[in-house]
Amino acid sequence: MSQSSTHPGSLTCVGIGMTLGSHLSPLARSHIEQADVVFAAMSDGIVEQWIAGMNGDVRSLQPYYAQGKSRLTTYREMVAAMLDEVRAGKQVVGAFYGHPGVFVWPSHEAIAQARKEGYAARMEPGISAEDCLYADLGIDPGRRGCQHYEASQLLFYERRLDPSAYLVLWQVGVAGDASLQRHTTGAKYRQVLVDRLARDYPLDHEVILYRGATLPIEQPQVRRFPLRKLTAHDTTQEHTLFVPPARRLKPDRETRARLSVLDVLEKAGG
């Protein structure tokens, strides 16, 4: 959603999708090409070079990351870098992997701050890792319902899981990291995640470790194994754990009975 501006600068955050060159929408490309400056949040130099082919002033946000540095500090510095150019009256684009609003703190924060200061700011959607997961695994979330959690959030807070629905756990490779400084956590942390999931799922229940393709020549990574074996598989921030339903949907007979009464009344004209 855009907002009327009282200053000449502007900010647009766009998503380039997950697979290089395949997912960029015409509208996102237009924003990149017409921007005064583009900030690229890409971990892959090839992707940054590709974006640089669309605009003469593309600046990488990757140098803000550093070993032992809190990711929250890095994100705030990214926001500041983009807003400095907006305040200078430039048409600024922030280009992010996938969807710019999915697991991307800097985009939401930069847009909120820009709007608060009277600048036009908006977000254009992109194809996310979630979209790729549905396509690659052949999943229709409407069939059984779908729960999404960041893996650490599931561990840090009391959340109620529904084993009759699909479960998607994001950033499983850093599950349990409260420091926001590590890029991966080890097998002992994944064991804590296994133990948490074992409250609702059998240990022999098949799960899928998934990572979408980022280059056209790649294939998505799809590893299937029993839940108990999660600790034996190396994971990164880009890996997602998909847990299929472990039980059938249970009919809500009381609510169905109420609806049946309404159906009878409707047919009777009441």
Secondary structure, DSSP 8 states (H G I E B T S, - for coil): -----SSS-EEEEEE-BSSTTTS--HHHHHHHHH-SEEEEE-S-HHHHHHHHTT-S-EEESGGG--TT--HHHHHHHHHHHHHHHHHTT-EEEEEESB-TTSS-HHHHHHHHHHHHTT-EEEEE----HHHHHHHHHT--HHHH-EEEEEHHHHHHS-----TTSEEEEE-GGGTT--SS--S---HHHHHHHHHHHTTTS-TT-EEEEEE--SSTT---EEEEEEGGGGGGS---TT-EEEE--SS-----HHHHHHHHHHHHHHHTT-
